[in-house]
Amino acid sequence: MHVGKKVCGLDPDSEYVELAVEVFAMLADVTRVKIILALRSAGELSVNHLADVVDKSPAGVSQHLAKLRLARMVSTRRVGTTVFYRLTDEHASDLVIDAVKQAEHVVGAPPHHRPERLSG
């Protein structure tokens, strides 16, 4: 591709562009977005607790968590027979938050631009 040439990750020719598209594809699912938001606010949750929060079956949530784990967006901690999931870092959460903020623009005056939100 760019033999011997350093390309910034933010350049259109970057090798990371296709990987970024894969990240967006991973987050292009309602259940996975809800999981990311739930873990963002709770820090760490079991599959059963996440299933309750996102209103899906534990088996379905487990499949989504497996994909998020393969994408290195979540990591695990085991206590006995219970596995707890947490966000690996803040980047997936930041992407979801930015997407929600962008969605707020679609429906009108976004709350994140209101003066009372910006002053706190």
N, C-alpha and C positions, 0 to 999 in steps of 0.2 A: 504494500500500500504506500507507505511513506518511508522507504528504506533510508535510514540515516538522517531522517528529517524529524525533528521534534514538533509535534502538533499539540497545541493547547487543547485541553478537554472541552473547552467551550467553543472551539472553532467548528464550523459546519463540516469540515473534513475529518474531524476527530473520530477515532475508533470507538469512542464512547457514545456516539449518537445512536447507533443501533441498540446498544445496551440500554440507553435511556428509554427508547421505545419499548423495550421489553419490561422495564420498570412500570411504565404507564399501562401496558397491557396487564401486568400483574394486579394493578390497582383499579382496573376497569371492571370491577365487580362489586355490587352493592354489599354483599356479605363481608368481603375482605375490607372494604372501606369502614364498615361498622366495627369490625374486629380491631382495626388500627385505631379508631377513635376510642373504643372501649379500653384498649390497653394504654392509650395515651393518658386517659383520665384515671384509670385504676392502678396502673403500674405493672401489675402482674395478676393474671387470672388463670384458673383451671379451665379445661375444655367445657365442663358442665356449667360453670358460672358464665363463661362466654356465650354458651348456647342460650342461656336464659336472657342475657343482655341483648343479643342480636335476634332473638326469637326464631332460632333454627334448631334442628336436631343436633345432638352432640356428634353424631357420625358425620353430618354435613360440615359442621364447624371444624371437626378434626381434619377433614380433607382440605379445607381452605387453609388451615394452619400448616399442614404439610407443605403446601405450595409456597406459603409465605416463608416457611423455614428454609426450603430449598433456595429461595431467592435471597436468603440471609436477612430478611426483614424482621423476623422474630427469632428468639432463642428460647431455650427451655431450662427449667430447673426441676429436678425430681425430688419429691419428698414421699418416701414410701412408695405407694402405688399411684400417687397423684402427680401429674406433670403440670407445672405452671409455665405459662407463656408470658413473655415480655417483649417489648420492642428492642431490637438490637441496638438501635441508635435513634436519633431524632429525625433522620432524613425522611423516612416514609411518612411519619406523622406530619412533618412540615409540608410535604407534597399534598397530603390529604387536606390539611388546613387551607393551603393556597387554593386548592380546587373548590372547596366549600366557599371560600371568599369570592372566587370567580363566579360560582353559581349564584351567589347572592346578588351579583351585578345583573344577572339575567332577569331577576324578578323585580328589580327596582332599586331604591335607595338602600345600599348595603349597610347593615348595622356596624360593620367594622370601620366605616367612614364617618360615623356620627360623632360629634364633638365630645359627648359624654363618655364614649368608649376610648377616645384618644387621650383624654386627660388623666386617666387612671393608671 
